Amino acid sequence: MKAAVITQSGAPEVLQIREREVPKPKATEVLIKVYAAGVNRPDVMQRQGKYPPPAGASEDIPGLEVAGEIVETGSEVTGWKPGDKVCALLSGGGYAEYAVAQAGHCLPVPSNYTYAQAASLPETVFTVWHNVFQRGQLKAGENFLVHGGSSGIGITAIQLAKAMGAGKVFATAGTAEKCEACIALGADICINYKEMDFESVLKDEGVDVILDMVGGDYIPKNIRLLNTDGRLVFINTMRGSKVKSEEDQVDFGLIMRKRLTVTGSTLRNREVEFKTKLTQEIREQVWPVLEKGLFKPVLFKEFLLNEAALAHALMESSEHIGKIILVNN
């Protein structure tokens, strides 16, 4: 099979097409003929040498989500058979013509979804469901803020929060076009962080849950914005995991007085059993939302597998709105 391989740590150009053996599924795995694969920020970090894969995952073929057709099942797999159309969460190896996935981490391709649309779902839906609704415990009627609203995570968080009955949904983004896209997807307010201070804009709105992938100087602002009993959930710290300003430190007294919860997670290195339970809950809670048409996949651009380097360059530019997808002919 052909695969987009990280030949060495470095710039996007280190992603090169190589011939590899088709992987063999283990007892609890399925082999998927990949028609489309999502491109995500962790893929870029792995290529740069900043995010080593967990034990057992492909070390040089990135790709955390795919959609395609099952062609082989492991000896202990039940519930799936060859010919089934699925999308799946992987620990790696998705940038290829074939990939193996845990059977328990597969979901059916939603009705009327293309493979490219289905491939855009697993990484972002799993991340948002676990962090916003499980860890953040967002409830109907509560106000929600997501930073990076036009990212794959952002567009998913906005739409799922609305679909699950959130009160007001707020977002931040870096251009007027991105803010317009967030509003179109259901955000009540989107702040262009390059022109306005999100804390100043939202200080009278009241925010119950914040999903943050920025960190750095956003941290004390998030703390001040949150309502009593609010929840701040981190999934990345692109501006740094520490507050660097001497003048603007995190006030832990405020965290105590407001009874705030500060939490966060990474998904890739979690246990197989955890991801299996998460998959089951998503199938029960989120897939009906997709089937009802209450969620819109937003695909910014599709690239062929041999254009993986171009896809990574686009991801690094942050010019995209929504998901970047690799497709196999």
N, C-alpha and C positions, 0 to 999 in steps of 0.2 A: 504494500500500500504506500501511498504518498503521505507525507506528514510535514508540517512546518516545524522545523527543529531549531532550538536555540543552540547555535554552533559554539558560542562563547558569550560571556556577559558583555553587554554593550548596547549600542544604538540599535534602532529598529532593523537595520540591515543585517544584523547577525541572525535573523530569522531566515532560514533557507529551507527549500524543499529537499527532502531526502527520502530514499526508499527504506522502509522498515517492515519487519514481519508483522502480519496481522496478529493482534494480541489474542490470547486464548482465555475465555472466561473461566473463572474459578467456580466453585460449587454454587455460590450464592450470587453470581454475577451474570449479566447478559452481555452479548456482543451486539453492538449497534452499528449498522451502516449509516455513517454520518452524512446527512444532507446539509446541515447548517450548524454552526457553532458560534456562541456569543463571545465577544471580546470584552474583557473586563480589566479594571485597573490592577488587580493582583497579577494578571498575566504580564503586564508591563513591568511590574516590580520584580517578578521572577526573571524576566529577560535581562533586567539590569543587575541581577545578582543580589537583590535586596530582600527577596522573599523566597527562601528555599522551600521546596515542596515537602509535605509530610512524608513519613516513612511509607514506602509502598507505592507512592504516586510516581508518575513519570517525571524524571529529573530534567528532561530537555524538550518535551513536547507539552506546551502549555494548553490551556483550555479547560474551563470549569463547568461548562454547560453545552449540551448538544441537543439536537433533535434529529430523528431519523427512524429507521426501521430495524426492529430486532431480527437478527439473522441466526442467532444461536443462544441457547440458554444453558446455564450450569446445571449440574445434576440435582441440586436441591431447590431449584427455582420453581415456584408455583405462582399462578396468577398471570404470568406472561408467556407468550409463545412466539415463535418466528412469524413474522408478518405484522406484528403489532406495531403501531405508530406511537412513538414515545418521545418525550423530552426528559432529560436526566441531569442531575447534579453530579459532577465528577470531582475527584481530587486532582485531576490533571489528565492530559492526553487527548483533549478534545479537538486540537488542530490537526486532524487526520481524517483519512477516508473511513477508518473504523476505530471504534473506541469501546472499552469495557466500562460498565457501570454496575454498581450494586443494584440488584433487582428492586430492593426496597427504597431506592432513591429515584425511581422512575415514575413518571406520571403520563397519562394519556395525552396525546396532542388534542387540545380543545377543538370542538367543532368549528369548522370554517376558518381555522388558523392554518397558515402556511407553515412549512418547516422553519423558515426564517423567523417568523413571528414566534413560533413555539420555542425556538432556541434562545430567544431573548428573555425567557421567563425564569428558569430555575435559580440562577445565582441571585438575581434581584428579589424575586418573590420570597425565596427562602430567607434571605437576609432581612428583608423588611418584616416579614411575618414574625420571625423570632425576636427581632430587636424592638420593633414598634409595638407589637401586640402581645408578645409573651413577656419580654423583659420590661418594656415601657408600659405595658398594661393600658394602652389607650382604650378608652371607653366611649360609647356613644355620647355625644354632647360635649366632649372635652375638646379643647383647642390644641392644635398640633403645629409644630414648626419643623420643617426639614431644610437643612442647608444643602446647597448643591442641587437645587430643585430640578434642573434640566438634565441631570445625569441619569443613567439607567436606574440607580437607586431612587433618585428623586422623583422621577415620573411614576415609578411604582408606588412609592410612599404616598404621594399626593392622591392618586386614584384609589388605592386601597383604603386610605383614611376616610375619604369621602364615601366610598361604598359601604364602609362599616359604620357610618353614622356620626363621624366626628363633627364637632360644632363648626369652628372655623379652621381652615387649613392655610398656613402661611409657608412661604418659601423664600429662599434667597437665590440669586443667580447673577451672572456677571455682565449681561447685556440686556438691552431693551427687548430684543428678539427672544431671548431665553425667558425673560419674565412674561412676555406675551404667551409663550408656549405653556408655561406653568399655569397661567390664568385659564387658558383654553382647556387644560386638563382638570380644572376644578379648584385650583388655589384661589382663596378669597383675596389675598394680598401677596404680591411677590416684590421683594425689595432688591433693586440693583445695588449690590454691595459696593460697587465701584463709585457710586454717586451718593448713596445715602447710608446712614448708620442703622442697621436693622434694630438695634436696641432702642434707639430713639423713636423709630416708627412704631414699634410694637409694645412700648412700655405700658400703654393703657389698655391693651387688648386682653392680656391675661393668657398665659401659655401653660398648658398642663404637661405636655410631653415634647421634648426636643430630640430629634435625631441628628447627630453631628458627625460629619466626616472631616471637619476642618481643624478643630482644636486650636492651639496657640492662643491668640488674643481673643478668640471667640469664647473661650471657657468662662472667664468672669462675667461676660455679658450674658451668656446663657443662664448662669446661676442667678443673676439679678432679675432676669425676665420671668423666671418660672414662678408659677403660683405656689401657694402653700401645698405641700404634699406632691409637688411636681416631680417629674422624672427626666433626667438627662441621660441619653444613651449614646455612647461613642461606638462607631464602627471603623473609624480611621482618624488620623491626626495629621492631615496633609500640611498644616502650618506648624506642626510640632506638638509633641506630647507634654510640653511644659509651657507655662506662662512666663515669657521672657522679660516683660516690662516690670521694672521696679515699682512703678506707680500704680499698676493695675493687677494686683494679686488676687487669688481666689480667697474669698472671705468664708472660712469654714464655720464661723459663728452664724453667718447667714444661712448656711446649709442646715445647721441645727435648728435655728429658729423657725425656718420654713419647712422643716421635716422633709428635706429633699432626698431623693434617691439618685445617686450617680452610679451608672453601671456601663457596661459595654461588652462586646464580644468579638471574636473572630470565628468564622464558620468552617474554614477549610480543614482545620486540624481536629475537629470534633469527632467523637466516636461514631462508628457505623450505626450503632443502636440509636444514638441520639438523632442522627439524621433520618433514620427510618421512621421514628416516631414523629419527627417534624414533617416528613413527607406525608404521612397519614393524616395529620391535622390539616395540612395545606389542601390535601385532596378533599377533605370534608368541608373546610371553611372557605377556601379561596376559589377552588375550581368552579363551584356553582356561580360565583360572581363573574368569572370569565365566560361561562356558558350563557349567562344572561346578557352578555354584551355590556356589562357595567365597567369594563376595563378595556383600554385601547392600547395595544402594543405600538410603541413609537420607534420605528426603525429609521435611523438617520442615513446610513449608507451600507450597502452590501459590497463585499470584496470577494474575489475568488481566493481559494486557499493559497495559491502561489503569490498572492498580493498581501500576505499577512504583515509584511513589513510596513506597507502603506497604511494598513488598518491601525497598526501600533503608532505610527507617526500621527495619524489623526487623533487617536486617543490622547496622546501626549499634548497635542495642541489645545485640547479642551474646547474646540470649536463646535463640537457636535451637540445635538439636542436629542437625547434618547440613546438608542443602542446601535452599536456597530457589530456587523455580522459577517462571518466568513461562510461562503457557500461552496459546496462541491458540485461539479457538473454531473 
